[in-house]
Amino acid sequence: MISKGPMVVTERVDIFEKEDGSEVELPVLGIFEFEGDKIAKWREYFDLNQFMNQMA
């Protein structure tokens, strides 16, 4: 996690459980922009192809 002024950038791995019980791991980059103590903008970026390949 890094921050500069009102912007915070995070990197994480989200884990989803499929119906068969197996897990899908998806690296995600999140960008948050604050106004005061509230999130004003929330953007997330990930590789949709990577997610879809794991869901197949």
N, CA, C and O atoms as a Maestro MAE file, in Angstrom:
{
 s_m_m2io_version
 :::
 2.0.0
}

f_m_ct {
 s_m_title
 :::
 protein
 m_atom[224] {
  # First column is atom index #
  i_m_mmod_type
  r_m_x_coord
  r_m_y_coord
  r_m_z_coord
  i_m_residue_number
  s_m_chain_name
  s_m_pdb_residue_name
  s_m_pdb_atom_name
  i_m_atomic_number
  :::
  1 25 0.852 -1.158 0.000 1 A "MET " " N  " 7
  2 3 0.000 0.000 0.000 1 A "MET " " CA " 6
  3 2 0.902 1.227 0.000 1 A "MET " " C  " 6
  4 15 1.894 1.300 0.725 1 A "MET " " O  " 8
  5 25 0.522 2.188 -0.839 2 A "ILE " " N  " 7
  6 3 1.226 3.465 -0.870 2 A "ILE " " CA " 6
  7 2 0.185 4.578 -0.854 2 A "ILE " " C  " 6
  8 15 -0.970 4.378 -1.228 2 A "ILE " " O  " 8
  9 25 0.622 5.753 -0.411 3 A "SER " " N  " 7
  10 3 -0.300 6.885 -0.419 3 A "SER " " CA " 6
  11 2 0.463 8.161 -0.730 3 A "SER " " C  " 6
  12 15 1.648 8.299 -0.425 3 A "SER " " O  " 8
  13 25 -0.254 9.080 -1.343 4 A "LYS " " N  " 7
  14 3 0.285 10.407 -1.614 4 A "LYS " " CA " 6
  15 2 -0.892 11.364 -1.629 4 A "LYS " " C  " 6
  16 15 -1.798 11.239 -2.453 4 A "LYS " " O  " 8
  17 25 -0.873 12.314 -0.718 5 A "GLY " " N  " 7
  18 3 -1.995 13.240 -0.617 5 A "GLY " " CA " 6
  19 2 -3.284 12.486 -0.357 5 A "GLY " " C  " 6
  20 15 -3.335 11.648 0.542 5 A "GLY " " O  " 8
  21 25 -4.332 12.768 -1.131 6 A "PRO " " N  " 7
  22 3 -5.621 12.120 -0.890 6 A "PRO " " CA " 6
  23 2 -5.772 10.763 -1.586 6 A "PRO " " C  " 6
  24 15 -6.862 10.190 -1.580 6 A "PRO " " O  " 8
  25 25 -4.692 10.238 -2.187 7 A "MET " " N  " 7
  26 3 -4.788 8.992 -2.952 7 A "MET " " CA " 6
  27 2 -4.073 7.850 -2.227 7 A "MET " " C  " 6
  28 15 -2.968 8.017 -1.711 7 A "MET " " O  " 8
  29 25 -4.730 6.686 -2.199 8 A "VAL " " N  " 7
  30 3 -4.150 5.469 -1.631 8 A "VAL " " CA " 6
  31 2 -4.234 4.381 -2.690 8 A "VAL " " C  " 6
  32 15 -5.277 4.195 -3.317 8 A "VAL " " O  " 8
  33 25 -3.124 3.658 -2.890 9 A "VAL " " N  " 7
  34 3 -3.073 2.566 -3.857 9 A "VAL " " CA " 6
  35 2 -2.791 1.277 -3.087 9 A "VAL " " C  " 6
  36 15 -1.857 1.213 -2.288 9 A "VAL " " O  " 8
  37 25 -3.605 0.256 -3.336 10 A "THR " " N  " 7
  38 3 -3.429 -1.031 -2.669 10 A "THR " " CA " 6
  39 2 -3.256 -2.138 -3.701 10 A "THR " " C  " 6
  40 15 -3.764 -2.058 -4.819 10 A "THR " " O  " 8
  41 25 -2.533 -3.161 -3.301 11 A "GLU " " N  " 7
  42 3 -2.385 -4.369 -4.111 11 A "GLU " " CA " 6
  43 2 -2.770 -5.531 -3.212 11 A "GLU " " C  " 6
  44 15 -2.303 -5.632 -2.077 11 A "GLU " " O  " 8
  45 25 -3.628 -6.412 -3.730 12 A "ARG " " N  " 7
  46 3 -4.096 -7.526 -2.913 12 A "ARG " " CA " 6
  47 2 -4.472 -8.704 -3.805 12 A "ARG " " C  " 6
  48 15 -4.468 -8.598 -5.031 12 A "ARG " " O  " 8
  49 25 -4.793 -9.816 -3.178 13 A "VAL " " N  " 7
  50 3 -5.299 -10.983 -3.892 13 A "VAL " " CA " 6
  51 2 -6.672 -11.309 -3.316 13 A "VAL " " C  " 6
  52 15 -6.794 -11.628 -2.133 13 A "VAL " " O  " 8
  53 25 -7.707 -11.229 -4.156 14 A "ASP " " N  " 7
  54 3 -9.056 -11.632 -3.755 14 A "ASP " " CA " 6
  55 2 -9.203 -13.127 -4.020 14 A "ASP " " C  " 6
  56 15 -8.720 -13.636 -5.032 14 A "ASP " " O  " 8
  57 25 -9.865 -13.820 -3.113 15 A "ILE " " N  " 7
  58 3 -10.074 -15.260 -3.246 15 A "ILE " " CA " 6
  59 2 -11.577 -15.528 -3.293 15 A "ILE " " C  " 6
  60 15 -12.329 -15.104 -2.416 15 A "ILE " " O  " 8
  61 25 -11.993 -16.239 -4.333 16 A "PHE " " N  " 7
  62 3 -13.392 -16.603 -4.531 16 A "PHE " " CA " 6
  63 2 -13.517 -18.117 -4.441 16 A "PHE " " C  " 6
  64 15 -12.628 -18.845 -4.883 16 A "PHE " " O  " 8
  65 25 -14.605 -18.586 -3.875 17 A "GLU " " N  " 7
  66 3 -14.859 -20.026 -3.827 17 A "GLU " " CA " 6
  67 2 -15.881 -20.382 -4.895 17 A "GLU " " C  " 6
  68 15 -16.976 -19.820 -4.946 17 A "GLU " " O  " 8
  69 25 -15.496 -21.337 -5.753 18 A "LYS " " N  " 7
  70 3 -16.401 -21.807 -6.799 18 A "LYS " " CA " 6
  71 2 -17.406 -22.794 -6.203 18 A "LYS " " C  " 6
  72 15 -17.232 -23.275 -5.083 18 A "LYS " " O  " 8
  73 25 -18.456 -23.087 -6.967 19 A "GLU " " N  " 7
  74 3 -19.495 -24.010 -6.496 19 A "GLU " " CA " 6
  75 2 -18.944 -25.383 -6.144 19 A "GLU " " C  " 6
  76 15 -19.483 -26.063 -5.271 19 A "GLU " " O  " 8
  77 25 -17.852 -25.804 -6.829 20 A "ASP " " N  " 7
  78 3 -17.278 -27.125 -6.547 20 A "ASP " " CA " 6
  79 2 -16.333 -27.109 -5.342 20 A "ASP " " C  " 6
  80 15 -15.742 -28.134 -5.002 20 A "ASP " " O  " 8
  81 25 -16.191 -25.940 -4.693 21 A "GLY " " N  " 7
  82 3 -15.348 -25.829 -3.510 21 A "GLY " " CA " 6
  83 2 -13.926 -25.394 -3.792 21 A "GLY " " C  " 6
  84 15 -13.197 -25.047 -2.863 21 A "GLY " " O  " 8
  85 25 -13.507 -25.402 -5.056 22 A "SER " " N  " 7
  86 3 -12.157 -24.947 -5.385 22 A "SER " " CA " 6
  87 2 -12.102 -23.423 -5.311 22 A "SER " " C  " 6
  88 15 -13.132 -22.748 -5.330 22 A "SER " " O  " 8
  89 25 -10.878 -22.893 -5.228 23 A "GLU " " N  " 7
  90 3 -10.704 -21.456 -5.079 23 A "GLU " " CA " 6
  91 2 -10.104 -20.819 -6.318 23 A "GLU " " C  " 6
  92 15 -9.316 -21.433 -7.037 23 A "GLU " " O  " 8
  93 25 -10.490 -19.590 -6.550 24 A "VAL " " N  " 7
  94 3 -9.947 -18.762 -7.621 24 A "VAL " " CA " 6
  95 2 -9.237 -17.598 -6.941 24 A "VAL " " C  " 6
  96 15 -9.823 -16.928 -6.091 24 A "VAL " " O  " 8
  97 25 -7.980 -17.350 -7.307 25 A "GLU " " N  " 7
  98 3 -7.223 -16.231 -6.758 25 A "GLU " " CA " 6
  99 2 -7.046 -15.178 -7.834 25 A "GLU " " C  " 6
  100 15 -6.630 -15.486 -8.951 25 A "GLU " " O  " 8
  101 25 -7.362 -13.930 -7.498 26 A "LEU " " N  " 7
  102 3 -7.322 -12.848 -8.470 26 A "LEU " " CA " 6
  103 2 -6.545 -11.662 -7.902 26 A "LEU " " C  " 6
  104 15 -7.021 -11.002 -6.979 26 A "LEU " " O  " 8
  105 25 -5.352 -11.379 -8.443 27 A "PRO " " N  " 7
  106 3 -4.624 -10.177 -8.025 27 A "PRO " " CA " 6
  107 2 -5.397 -8.926 -8.455 27 A "PRO " " C  " 6
  108 15 -5.886 -8.842 -9.581 27 A "PRO " " O  " 8
  109 25 -5.497 -7.958 -7.541 28 A "VAL " " N  " 7
  110 3 -6.270 -6.740 -7.787 28 A "VAL " " CA " 6
  111 2 -5.453 -5.533 -7.340 28 A "VAL " " C  " 6
  112 15 -4.772 -5.569 -6.316 28 A "VAL " " O  " 8
  113 25 -5.535 -4.460 -8.132 29 A "LEU " " N  " 7
  114 3 -4.957 -3.175 -7.766 29 A "LEU " " CA " 6
  115 2 -6.117 -2.234 -7.482 29 A "LEU " " C  " 6
  116 15 -6.996 -2.068 -8.328 29 A "LEU " " O  " 8
  117 25 -6.135 -1.617 -6.311 30 A "GLY " " N  " 7
  118 3 -7.199 -0.685 -5.955 30 A "GLY " " CA " 6
  119 2 -6.644 0.716 -5.797 30 A "GLY " " C  " 6
  120 15 -5.576 0.906 -5.216 30 A "GLY " " O  " 8
  121 25 -7.368 1.696 -6.313 31 A "ILE " " N  " 7
  122 3 -6.990 3.100 -6.161 31 A "ILE " " CA " 6
  123 2 -8.159 3.818 -5.499 31 A "ILE " " C  " 6
  124 15 -9.285 3.792 -5.995 31 A "ILE " " O  " 8
  125 25 -7.872 4.457 -4.369 32 A "PHE " " N  " 7
  126 3 -8.892 5.161 -3.601 32 A "PHE " " CA " 6
  127 2 -8.499 6.628 -3.491 32 A "PHE " " C  " 6
  128 15 -7.355 6.949 -3.170 32 A "PHE " " O  " 8
  129 25 -9.448 7.513 -3.757 33 A "GLU " " N  " 7
  130 3 -9.220 8.944 -3.585 33 A "GLU " " CA " 6
  131 2 -10.156 9.446 -2.494 33 A "GLU " " C  " 6
  132 15 -11.363 9.208 -2.537 33 A "GLU " " O  " 8
  133 25 -9.589 10.136 -1.525 34 A "PHE " " N  " 7
  134 3 -10.344 10.602 -0.372 34 A "PHE " " CA " 6
  135 2 -10.661 12.086 -0.472 34 A "PHE " " C  " 6
  136 15 -9.888 12.877 -1.013 34 A "PHE " " O  " 8
  137 25 -11.816 12.436 0.064 35 A "GLU " " N  " 7
  138 3 -12.182 13.823 0.329 35 A "GLU " " CA " 6
  139 2 -12.488 13.866 1.814 35 A "GLU " " C  " 6
  140 15 -13.520 13.365 2.260 35 A "GLU " " O  " 8
  141 25 -11.591 14.465 2.575 36 A "GLY " " N  " 7
  142 3 -11.711 14.413 4.031 36 A "GLY " " CA " 6
  143 2 -11.466 12.991 4.487 36 A "GLY " " C  " 6
  144 15 -10.457 12.385 4.125 36 A "GLY " " O  " 8
  145 25 -12.382 12.451 5.282 37 A "ASP " " N  " 7
  146 3 -12.224 11.075 5.771 37 A "ASP " " CA " 6
  147 2 -13.112 10.081 5.025 37 A "ASP " " C  " 6
  148 15 -13.325 8.962 5.491 37 A "ASP " " O  " 8
  149 25 -13.633 10.493 3.860 38 A "LYS " " N  " 7
  150 3 -14.517 9.616 3.076 38 A "LYS " " CA " 6
  151 2 -13.907 9.294 1.714 38 A "LYS " " C  " 6
  152 15 -13.217 10.120 1.117 38 A "LYS " " O  " 8
  153 25 -14.172 8.083 1.234 39 A "ILE " " N  " 7
  154 3 -13.722 7.695 -0.101 39 A "ILE " " CA " 6
  155 2 -14.603 8.400 -1.126 39 A "ILE " " C  " 6
  156 15 -15.823 8.236 -1.121 39 A "ILE " " O  " 8
  157 25 -13.979 9.188 -2.009 40 A "ALA " " N  " 7
  158 3 -14.709 9.909 -3.054 40 A "ALA " " CA " 6
  159 2 -14.711 9.123 -4.363 40 A "ALA " " C  " 6
  160 15 -15.687 9.161 -5.113 40 A "ALA " " O  " 8
  161 25 -13.609 8.407 -4.637 41 A "LYS " " N  " 7
  162 3 -13.504 7.589 -5.850 41 A "LYS " " CA " 6
  163 2 -12.850 6.271 -5.485 41 A "LYS " " C  " 6
  164 15 -11.923 6.222 -4.677 41 A "LYS " " O  " 8
  165 25 -13.354 5.188 -6.102 42 A "TRP " " N  " 7
  166 3 -12.850 3.835 -5.824 42 A "TRP " " CA " 6
  167 2 -12.759 3.124 -7.159 42 A "TRP " " C  " 6
  168 15 -13.772 2.860 -7.805 42 A "TRP " " O  " 8
  169 25 -11.531 2.816 -7.568 43 A "ARG " " N  " 7
  170 3 -11.323 2.114 -8.836 43 A "ARG " " CA " 6
  171 2 -10.512 0.848 -8.561 43 A "ARG " " C  " 6
  172 15 -9.609 0.845 -7.724 43 A "ARG " " O  " 8
  173 25 -10.846 -0.221 -9.275 44 A "GLU " " N  " 7
  174 3 -10.108 -1.471 -9.142 44 A "GLU " " CA " 6
  175 2 -9.764 -2.001 -10.522 44 A "GLU " " C  " 6
  176 15 -10.545 -1.891 -11.468 44 A "GLU " " O  " 8
  177 25 -8.574 -2.578 -10.611 45 A "TYR " " N  " 7
  178 3 -8.078 -3.105 -11.879 45 A "TYR " " CA " 6
  179 2 -7.615 -4.541 -11.670 45 A "TYR " " C  " 6
  180 15 -6.944 -4.861 -10.689 45 A "TYR " " O  " 8
  181 25 -7.993 -5.405 -12.625 46 A "PHE " " N  " 7
  182 3 -7.592 -6.809 -12.572 46 A "PHE " " CA " 6
  183 2 -7.633 -7.360 -13.987 46 A "PHE " " C  " 6
  184 15 -8.175 -6.735 -14.899 46 A "PHE " " O  " 8
  185 25 -7.051 -8.540 -14.155 47 A "ASP " " N  " 7
  186 3 -6.993 -9.198 -15.457 47 A "ASP " " CA " 6
  187 2 -8.227 -10.091 -15.613 47 A "ASP " " C  " 6
  188 15 -8.286 -11.180 -15.043 47 A "ASP " " O  " 8
  189 25 -9.200 -9.627 -16.379 48 A "LEU " " N  " 7
  190 3 -10.440 -10.383 -16.563 48 A "LEU " " CA " 6
  191 2 -10.175 -11.737 -17.215 48 A "LEU " " C  " 6
  192 15 -10.830 -12.720 -16.866 48 A "LEU " " O  " 8
  193 25 -9.230 -11.813 -18.153 49 A "ASN " " N  " 7
  194 3 -8.909 -13.099 -18.788 49 A "ASN " " CA " 6
  195 2 -8.400 -14.103 -17.766 49 A "ASN " " C  " 6
  196 15 -8.774 -15.275 -17.807 49 A "ASN " " O  " 8
  197 25 -7.553 -13.653 -16.853 50 A "GLN " " N  " 7
  198 3 -7.039 -14.546 -15.817 50 A "GLN " " CA " 6
  199 2 -8.193 -15.073 -14.956 50 A "GLN " " C  " 6
  200 15 -8.237 -16.259 -14.628 50 A "GLN " " O  " 8
  201 25 -9.109 -14.200 -14.598 51 A "PHE " " N  " 7
  202 3 -10.263 -14.604 -13.796 51 A "PHE " " CA " 6
  203 2 -11.135 -15.607 -14.545 51 A "PHE " " C  " 6
  204 15 -11.509 -16.642 -13.993 51 A "PHE " " O  " 8
  205 25 -11.458 -15.305 -15.792 52 A "MET " " N  " 7
  206 3 -12.332 -16.176 -16.582 52 A "MET " " CA " 6
  207 2 -11.689 -17.540 -16.827 52 A "MET " " C  " 6
  208 15 -12.383 -18.557 -16.807 52 A "MET " " O  " 8
  209 25 -10.382 -17.577 -17.057 53 A "ASN " " N  " 7
  210 3 -9.693 -18.857 -17.255 53 A "ASN " " CA " 6
  211 2 -9.776 -19.725 -16.004 53 A "ASN " " C  " 6
  212 15 -9.922 -20.944 -16.102 53 A "ASN " " O  " 8
  213 25 -9.685 -19.107 -14.836 54 A "GLN " " N  " 7
  214 3 -9.782 -19.874 -13.594 54 A "GLN " " CA " 6
  215 2 -11.220 -20.331 -13.319 54 A "GLN " " C  " 6
  216 15 -11.433 -21.357 -12.672 54 A "GLN " " O  " 8
  217 25 -12.189 -19.581 -13.805 55 A "MET " " N  " 7
  218 3 -13.592 -19.937 -13.584 55 A "MET " " CA " 6
  219 2 -14.053 -21.057 -14.516 55 A "MET " " C  " 6
  220 15 -15.052 -21.720 -14.239 55 A "MET " " O  " 8
  221 25 -13.334 -21.272 -15.615 56 A "ALA " " N  " 7
  222 3 -13.730 -22.292 -16.603 56 A "ALA " " CA " 6
  223 2 -13.581 -23.697 -16.049 56 A "ALA " " C  " 6
  224 15 -13.869 -24.669 -16.747 56 A "ALA " " O  " 8
  :::
 }
 m_bond[223] {
  # First column is bond index #
  i_m_from
  i_m_to
  i_m_order
  :::
  1 1 2 1
  2 2 3 1
  3 3 4 2
  4 3 5 1
  5 5 6 1
  6 6 7 1
  7 7 8 2
  8 7 9 1
  9 9 10 1
  10 10 11 1
  11 11 12 2
  12 11 13 1
  13 13 14 1
  14 14 15 1
  15 15 16 2
  16 15 17 1
  17 17 18 1
  18 18 19 1
  19 19 20 2
  20 19 21 1
  21 21 22 1
  22 22 23 1
  23 23 24 2
  24 23 25 1
  25 25 26 1
  26 26 27 1
  27 27 28 2
  28 27 29 1
  29 29 30 1
  30 30 31 1
  31 31 32 2
  32 31 33 1
  33 33 34 1
  34 34 35 1
  35 35 36 2
  36 35 37 1
  37 37 38 1
  38 38 39 1
  39 39 40 2
  40 39 41 1
  41 41 42 1
  42 42 43 1
  43 43 44 2
  44 43 45 1
  45 45 46 1
  46 46 47 1
  47 47 48 2
  48 47 49 1
  49 49 50 1
  50 50 51 1
  51 51 52 2
  52 51 53 1
  53 53 54 1
  54 54 55 1
  55 55 56 2
  56 55 57 1
  57 57 58 1
  58 58 59 1
  59 59 60 2
  60 59 61 1
  61 61 62 1
  62 62 63 1
  63 63 64 2
  64 63 65 1
  65 65 66 1
  66 66 67 1
  67 67 68 2
  68 67 69 1
  69 69 70 1
  70 70 71 1
  71 71 72 2
  72 71 73 1
  73 73 74 1
  74 74 75 1
  75 75 76 2
  76 75 77 1
  77 77 78 1
  78 78 79 1
  79 79 80 2
  80 79 81 1
  81 81 82 1
  82 82 83 1
  83 83 84 2
  84 83 85 1
  85 85 86 1
  86 86 87 1
  87 87 88 2
  88 87 89 1
  89 89 90 1
  90 90 91 1
  91 91 92 2
  92 91 93 1
  93 93 94 1
  94 94 95 1
  95 95 96 2
  96 95 97 1
  97 97 98 1
  98 98 99 1
  99 99 100 2
  100 99 101 1
  101 101 102 1
  102 102 103 1
  103 103 104 2
  104 103 105 1
  105 105 106 1
  106 106 107 1
  107 107 108 2
  108 107 109 1
  109 109 110 1
  110 110 111 1
  111 111 112 2
  112 111 113 1
  113 113 114 1
  114 114 115 1
  115 115 116 2
  116 115 117 1
  117 117 118 1
  118 118 119 1
  119 119 120 2
  120 119 121 1
  121 121 122 1
  122 122 123 1
  123 123 124 2
  124 123 125 1
  125 125 126 1
  126 126 127 1
  127 127 128 2
  128 127 129 1
  129 129 130 1
  130 130 131 1
  131 131 132 2
  132 131 133 1
  133 133 134 1
  134 134 135 1
  135 135 136 2
  136 135 137 1
  137 137 138 1
  138 138 139 1
  139 139 140 2
  140 139 141 1
  141 141 142 1
  142 142 143 1
  143 143 144 2
  144 143 145 1
  145 145 146 1
  146 146 147 1
  147 147 148 2
  148 147 149 1
  149 149 150 1
  150 150 151 1
  151 151 152 2
  152 151 153 1
  153 153 154 1
  154 154 155 1
  155 155 156 2
  156 155 157 1
  157 157 158 1
  158 158 159 1
  159 159 160 2
  160 159 161 1
  161 161 162 1
  162 162 163 1
  163 163 164 2
  164 163 165 1
  165 165 166 1
  166 166 167 1
  167 167 168 2
  168 167 169 1
  169 169 170 1
  170 170 171 1
  171 171 172 2
  172 171 173 1
  173 173 174 1
  174 174 175 1
  175 175 176 2
  176 175 177 1
  177 177 178 1
  178 178 179 1
  179 179 180 2
  180 179 181 1
  181 181 182 1
  182 182 183 1
  183 183 184 2
  184 183 185 1
  185 185 186 1
  186 186 187 1
  187 187 188 2
  188 187 189 1
  189 189 190 1
  190 190 191 1
  191 191 192 2
  192 191 193 1
  193 193 194 1
  194 194 195 1
  195 195 196 2
  196 195 197 1
  197 197 198 1
  198 198 199 1
  199 199 200 2
  200 199 201 1
  201 201 202 1
  202 202 203 1
  203 203 204 2
  204 203 205 1
  205 205 206 1
  206 206 207 1
  207 207 208 2
  208 207 209 1
  209 209 210 1
  210 210 211 1
  211 211 212 2
  212 211 213 1
  213 213 214 1
  214 214 215 1
  215 215 216 2
  216 215 217 1
  217 217 218 1
  218 218 219 1
  219 219 220 2
  220 219 221 1
  221 221 222 1
  222 222 223 1
  223 223 224 2
  :::
 }
}
